[in-house]
Amino acid sequence: MIVNVGSKNPVKVVAVREVFVEHFPNLKIILRNYGTNSGVAEQPMTFEEIVLGARNRAKVSFGYCDYSIGLESGLIPFPYSESGYADLGVCSIFDGKNYSQGHSGGFEVPLNIVSLILKEGLDLSQACRITGITKENKIGSKGGIVSLLTNARVDRKGQIKQAIHMAMVRLVAPEFYR
Protein backbone atom coordinates (compact mmCIF):
# COMPACT_ATOMS: atom_id res chain seq x y z
CA MET A 1 0.00 0.00 0.00
CA ILE A 2 1.38 3.39 -0.97
CA VAL A 3 0.54 6.26 1.37
CA ASN A 4 1.53 9.85 0.67
CA VAL A 5 1.78 12.27 3.59
CA GLY A 6 1.37 15.98 2.93
CA SER A 7 4.08 16.92 5.43
CA LYS A 8 7.80 16.67 6.04
CA ASN A 9 7.23 16.95 9.81
CA PRO A 10 8.85 13.81 11.29
CA VAL A 11 6.28 13.55 14.10
CA LYS A 12 3.42 13.46 11.59
CA VAL A 13 5.17 10.98 9.29
CA VAL A 14 5.97 8.57 12.14
CA ALA A 15 2.39 8.83 13.43
CA VAL A 16 0.98 7.96 9.98
CA ARG A 17 3.34 4.99 9.64
CA GLU A 18 2.45 3.60 13.07
CA VAL A 19 -1.32 3.88 12.52
CA PHE A 20 -1.26 2.36 9.02
CA VAL A 21 0.94 -0.53 10.17
CA GLU A 22 -1.48 -1.13 13.04
CA HIS A 23 -4.55 -1.13 10.76
CA PHE A 24 -2.94 -3.05 7.89
CA PRO A 25 -0.41 -5.38 9.56
CA ASN A 26 -0.26 -7.80 6.62
CA LEU A 27 0.55 -5.16 4.00
CA LYS A 28 3.82 -3.54 3.15
CA ILE A 29 3.30 0.18 3.74
CA ILE A 30 5.32 2.47 1.49
CA LEU A 31 5.25 5.97 2.90
CA ARG A 32 6.21 9.04 0.89
CA ASN A 33 6.17 12.50 2.40
CA TYR A 34 5.86 15.84 0.67
CA GLY A 35 6.14 19.37 1.91
CA THR A 36 2.75 20.86 1.07
CA ASN A 37 1.04 24.16 1.65
CA SER A 38 -2.13 23.98 3.71
CA GLY A 39 -3.75 26.92 1.96
CA VAL A 40 -4.79 28.32 5.34
CA ALA A 41 -3.19 30.64 7.87
CA GLU A 42 0.09 29.62 9.51
CA GLN A 43 -1.87 29.55 12.78
CA PRO A 44 -5.39 28.25 12.03
CA MET A 45 -7.91 29.70 14.50
CA THR A 46 -11.17 27.92 13.63
CA PHE A 47 -12.25 24.32 13.22
CA GLU A 48 -13.26 25.00 9.62
CA GLU A 49 -9.80 26.36 8.82
CA ILE A 50 -8.09 23.35 10.41
CA VAL A 51 -10.29 20.90 8.45
CA LEU A 52 -9.71 22.80 5.22
CA GLY A 53 -5.94 22.80 5.80
CA ALA A 54 -5.94 19.03 6.34
CA ARG A 55 -8.07 18.44 3.22
CA ASN A 56 -5.86 20.70 1.13
CA ARG A 57 -2.72 18.87 2.24
CA ALA A 58 -4.32 15.49 1.46
CA LYS A 59 -5.49 16.59 -1.97
CA VAL A 60 -2.19 18.23 -2.98
CA SER A 61 -0.14 15.20 -1.92
CA PHE A 62 -2.33 12.67 -3.76
CA GLY A 63 -0.73 11.00 -6.74
CA TYR A 64 0.40 7.45 -7.59
CA CYS A 65 -0.77 6.19 -4.21
CA ASP A 66 -3.63 4.40 -2.50
CA TYR A 67 -4.19 7.14 0.06
CA SER A 68 -2.87 10.56 0.86
CA ILE A 69 -2.91 12.06 4.31
CA GLY A 70 -3.33 15.67 5.33
CA LEU A 71 -2.77 16.70 8.93
CA GLU A 72 -3.41 20.14 10.35
CA SER A 73 -3.46 21.44 13.90
CA GLY A 74 -4.72 24.71 15.22
CA LEU A 75 -6.80 26.51 17.78
CA ILE A 76 -10.57 26.52 17.99
CA PRO A 77 -12.90 28.63 20.09
CA PHE A 78 -13.51 26.83 23.39
CA PRO A 79 -16.51 28.39 25.15
CA TYR A 80 -16.46 28.81 28.93
CA SER A 81 -12.71 28.25 29.16
CA GLU A 82 -10.38 30.86 30.63
CA SER A 83 -8.37 31.40 27.46
CA GLY A 84 -11.27 30.83 25.08
CA TYR A 85 -9.26 28.46 22.84
CA ALA A 86 -8.36 24.79 22.61
CA ASP A 87 -5.73 23.05 20.50
CA LEU A 88 -6.65 20.05 18.36
CA GLY A 89 -5.58 18.26 15.20
CA VAL A 90 -7.47 17.03 12.15
CA CYS A 91 -6.60 14.21 9.77
CA SER A 92 -7.98 13.99 6.26
CA ILE A 93 -7.43 10.80 4.26
CA PHE A 94 -8.04 11.07 0.50
CA ASP A 95 -8.36 8.14 -1.90
CA GLY A 96 -8.56 10.26 -5.05
CA LYS A 97 -12.32 10.59 -4.83
CA ASN A 98 -13.48 10.60 -1.21
CA TYR A 99 -12.24 12.09 2.04
CA SER A 100 -12.36 10.42 5.41
CA GLN A 101 -11.79 12.75 8.33
CA GLY A 102 -11.24 12.63 12.05
CA HIS A 103 -9.94 14.82 14.82
CA SER A 104 -8.00 14.45 18.01
CA GLY A 105 -9.00 15.36 21.48
CA GLY A 106 -8.22 18.91 22.43
CA PHE A 107 -7.04 20.84 25.44
CA GLU A 108 -7.22 24.43 26.59
CA VAL A 109 -4.23 26.53 25.60
CA PRO A 110 -2.97 28.81 28.41
CA LEU A 111 -4.31 32.36 28.37
CA ASN A 112 -0.89 34.05 28.12
CA ILE A 113 -0.09 32.04 24.97
CA VAL A 114 -3.48 32.72 23.39
CA SER A 115 -3.13 36.42 24.17
CA LEU A 116 0.19 36.59 22.30
CA ILE A 117 -1.27 34.74 19.33
CA LEU A 118 -4.28 37.05 19.13
CA LYS A 119 -2.59 40.37 19.93
CA GLU A 120 0.78 39.87 18.22
CA GLY A 121 -0.25 37.57 15.37
CA LEU A 122 2.23 34.91 16.48
CA ASP A 123 1.96 31.20 15.87
CA LEU A 124 1.86 28.69 18.72
CA SER A 125 5.61 27.96 18.58
CA GLN A 126 6.53 31.64 18.68
CA ALA A 127 4.17 32.34 21.57
CA CYS A 128 5.53 29.36 23.52
CA ARG A 129 9.11 30.60 23.08
CA ILE A 130 8.23 34.13 24.21
CA THR A 131 6.46 32.82 27.33
CA GLY A 132 9.47 30.64 28.14
CA ILE A 133 7.68 27.30 27.90
CA THR A 134 10.24 26.11 25.33
CA LYS A 135 13.32 27.14 23.40
CA GLU A 136 12.35 25.01 20.38
CA ASN A 137 11.72 26.84 17.11
CA LYS A 138 9.04 24.40 15.97
CA ILE A 139 7.43 22.63 18.92
CA GLY A 140 5.16 20.78 16.50
CA SER A 141 8.17 18.86 15.19
CA LYS A 142 8.89 17.55 18.68
CA GLY A 143 6.51 16.60 21.49
CA GLY A 144 4.28 19.64 20.97
CA ILE A 145 2.80 22.01 23.51
CA VAL A 146 0.70 19.18 24.93
CA SER A 147 3.88 17.33 25.94
CA LEU A 148 5.26 20.44 27.62
CA LEU A 149 2.03 21.04 29.54
CA THR A 150 1.55 17.40 30.63
CA ASN A 151 5.16 16.60 31.49
CA ALA A 152 5.24 14.23 28.50
CA ARG A 153 2.25 12.17 29.69
CA VAL A 154 0.61 13.06 26.37
CA ASP A 155 2.60 14.05 23.31
CA ARG A 156 1.93 15.45 19.87
CA LYS A 157 2.48 12.11 18.15
CA GLY A 158 -0.24 10.58 20.32
CA GLN A 159 -2.58 13.45 19.57
CA ILE A 160 -1.92 13.12 15.82
CA LYS A 161 -2.36 9.33 15.96
CA GLN A 162 -5.75 9.80 17.58
CA ALA A 163 -6.86 12.03 14.68
CA ILE A 164 -5.58 9.47 12.16
CA HIS A 165 -7.35 6.60 13.93
CA MET A 166 -10.59 8.60 13.90
CA ALA A 167 -10.20 9.29 10.16
CA MET A 168 -9.59 5.56 9.57
CA VAL A 169 -13.06 4.65 10.86
CA ARG A 170 -14.68 5.13 7.43
CA LEU A 171 -11.94 3.06 5.81
CA VAL A 172 -12.09 0.10 8.18
CA ALA A 173 -15.89 0.04 8.53
CA PRO A 174 -17.11 1.21 5.08
CA GLU A 175 -20.30 -0.88 5.25
CA PHE A 176 -21.71 1.57 7.79
CA TYR A 177 -21.16 4.60 5.54
CA ARG A 178 -22.99 3.49 2.40
Secondary structure as GFF3:
##gff-version 3
##sequence-region A 1 178
A	DSSP	beta_strand	2	5	.	.	.	ID=ss1
A	DSSP	alpha_helix	10	23	.	.	.	ID=ss2
A	DSSP	beta_strand	30	33	.	.	.	ID=ss3
A	DSSP	alpha_helix	47	60	.	.	.	ID=ss4
A	DSSP	beta_strand	67	77	.	.	.	ID=ss5
A	DSSP	beta_strand	85	94	.	.	.	ID=ss6
A	DSSP	beta_strand	99	103	.	.	.	ID=ss7
A	DSSP	beta_strand	107	108	.	.	.	ID=ss8
A	DSSP	alpha_helix	111	120	.	.	.	ID=ss9
A	DSSP	alpha_helix	124	131	.	.	.	ID=ss10
A	DSSP	three_ten_helix	139	141	.	.	.	ID=ss11
A	DSSP	alpha_helix	144	149	.	.	.	ID=ss12
A	DSSP	alpha_helix	156	172	.	.	.	ID=ss13
A	DSSP	three_ten_helix	174	177	.	.	.	ID=ss14
###
